[in-house]
Amino acid sequence: MSNHPPERDTLISAEENRTMFDRIAKHYDAANRAISMGMDRAWRRKAIELLRPFRGGRYLDIGTGTGDLVFEILDQSANVLVDGIDPASGMLDIAKAKAARRGLGDAVNFFVADALDLPMESETYDGIVSGFCFRNIERRQKALEEMRRVLKPKGMLVILEATYPESFWIRLGYRLYVPLVPLIGKVLGDGGAYKYLVDSIEDFPKPDTITDMFGAAGFSGVRYRSLTFGTVCIFSGKK
């Protein structure tokens, strides 16, 4: 049963979420590698393969964090423009530093923005991607509607998200592993934040509910693909 207030879909508010990610920004990449046992790189690669970025396209990464999905888009397609938005300026500072080290110049643009009120004109992007962010958005249906608005016709939306496994046996293994996540976070300076991240996965709706939300927002060809025994899903749909 969900424990969040009826006026939002999340366990904590947008402001609490922003503050938390600013707080853990410095160690976020290291924690991701440790908690996922390095599999997060492969998950991101598969998500961008589904996005199918093409030469000359323009793309948006919502909840970009430290920018890894942006860089994956650039690795998979030449001569693209990518905007990465996030509410947490501390995370964006790291993304900008990583982009500078790569010498990406004007190919990328990182800035603070709200997924519920995107500051772009309608039909701006050829594709939108979001990784491990959707479950932290206060009003997810509204966010999907905004994403569809700024997509060009036939544009693709791909959302990569951690999910609670449905298999009884996988859940047993998951339950054994989950207590380690806050411990890893504690070693890196903030066990409480990673306890929340685990709780938010268990609170997140089932995959079929998310695909229904895509459909309600007007997306077609909606589907999802489970990865790593259902602990991660890639959701996709076209405008």
N, C-alpha and C positions, 0 to 999 in steps of 0.2 A: 504494500500500500504506500502511495506517495506521501511524503511528509512535508511537502512544500505548501505555502499559502495558495489559495485558489486564484489569486490575481497573477501568478507567475508559474512557469513550468519548472523552475529550478529550486534547488535546496537553499541557495544563498542568492542575495540580490546582485544586480549587475555591478553595483559599486563595491560590494564585498568581493566579488569575483575579480574585478580590476585590481583592487588592492592586493589580493592574494597572489595574482600572477606577477605583479610588480615586485612583490616580496621574494618570489622564488626564481625570478628571471635569471639571475647569475648562474644558478646550478640546474636550470631547466633541461638543457641538452644532455648533460651528464646523467641526470635522473632518468630521462627518457631511455637512453641507451641501456641503463642498468635494469630498469623495471621491465622493459620489453625484451631484455636479453639480446639486444641488437636488432630485433625483428622490425622495429619501426621504420627503418630505411626501406626494407622490402615492401612494407605496407604502403608507404608513400609512392614508391615507384609504380606499384600496381594501380594506385588511384590515378596517377597522371597518365599512365598508359590508357586507362579508360577515358580520360578527358580528351585524349588525342589532340594535343596542341599542334597547330600548323604554322608554317612560316608566314609572318606578317599578321598573325592573330593578336588579339588583345585579351588578357585574362585577369581575373580577380581572385585573390586568395583571402577569404574571410576568416578572421581569427588566426592570422598568419603567425603569431608568436615570434619565434626567432628566425622565421623565413624559410624553413627547410622545404616546404612545398613549392614556394616560389623558385627556389634554386633547382628543384627537380624539373619544373616546367622548362626552365632555361637549358637544363642538361638534355632534355628530350627533343627540343625544337629550337632551331636558330631563328634569329630576327623576330622575336616576339617581344611585346611589351606587357609587363606584369605589374599590377598594383597589389600591394599587400596591406590589409587594414587590421587593426587590433585596438581594443580600448586601453591596453596596458602599454604605456610609453616606455617602461623599462624593458619590456620584451622587444619592442621596436628598435630601441637603441642597439641591442645586440644584433638584430637582423641587419640594420644599417651598417654596422661595423663588419659583419660577414660579407655583405655586398661590396663594401669598399675594398676589402682584401681580395675579392675576386675580380675587381676592376670592372664592374658591370655598368657603371655610368648611368645613362638615361634609360637603360632597358628595364630598370625596376624603380618603383616608387613606393616607399613605406610611409603610412600616415595613420593617425588616430581617426577612427570613424566607428559609427554604431551600426550594427547589422540590421537594426530595426528601422533605421532612417538613413539609408545610403545616400551620400551626397552627389551621386552621379546621375547623369541624364538617363532616361529610358533607352534601352537597346544600345548600350555602350560596349558590352563584352561578348566575345565569341565563346567564352566558357568561364565557369566559376567553380572553384574548388574550396573545400573547407575541411580541415583535419583536426579532429579531437577538440572541436569548438562547439558543435551544434548542441551538445547536451548542456552547455553552460549559457545558452541564450534564453533569456527570460520568457519570451513569447515566440515560440518556434514557428508557429503557423504564419505569423506576421513576417518573420524573417524569410521564410520560403517565398512569400508573395513579393517581398522586396527583391530577392535574388532573381525571380522570374522577370520582374519589371526591367531590371538593368541588363538582362540577357538579350542578345539579338535573336531573331527568329531562327529556330533550329539549333540554338546554342545549348550546350550541355552543362548540367549541374552535377557535380560529384561531391559527395560528402563521405569522408572517412571518419568512422567513430568507433570507440570502444563499446562493446555490448556485453550483457550478461549472458553467458552460454545457456542454451536451452537443454542440452543433454544432461541427464542426471549424473552420469559418471564424470563428465567433464567438469560439472559443478563441484564434485567432490575434490578434484585436483585444484580447481580454482580456489576453493575455500582453504585449502592447505597453503596455497601460495599468497593469497591476499594479505595475511598479517605481515608478510615481509615488506610490502609496499611502504607503509608508514615508517618502518625501520630504516629503509633505504633513504626516505625523505628526511628522517631525523639525522642520519649521518651527514646528509648534505645541508642540514640547517633548519628544516621545517617539516616535522612529522605530521603536524596537524593538517597542513595543506594537502598532503598525499592521502591522509585518511579521508578527507572530503572527496578527493578524486575517485577513490574506491566507492564511497557511498553514492556518488553521482552516477556511476556506471550501473549500480543496482537499481537506482531510481529511474533510469532511462527507459522509455517505452520499448516494447518488443519490436523487432524489425518490420513486421507486417503493419504495425501502427504507423511507423515512419513512412512506409511506402504509401499508405492511405493519405497521409498528410501531403506528400508530394502531389498525389492526384487531385486533392482538394485545392491545391494552389495552382492547378492548371498544367502540370507537367504530364507529358506522355511518355510511353515506353519505359515506365518506371520499373526498376528492379533492384535487387540487392544481392550481393555476393558475400558469403561468410568466409572469413580467413581465420587461421590458427584456432580451429575447433570452435568457432563461433564467438571467440573473445573480441573479435574485431569484425566490422561489416563495412562494405563500400556500397553506398546507396547512389543511384543515378537516375536521371530523367532528362528529357529534352523539352525545350519550349516549343 
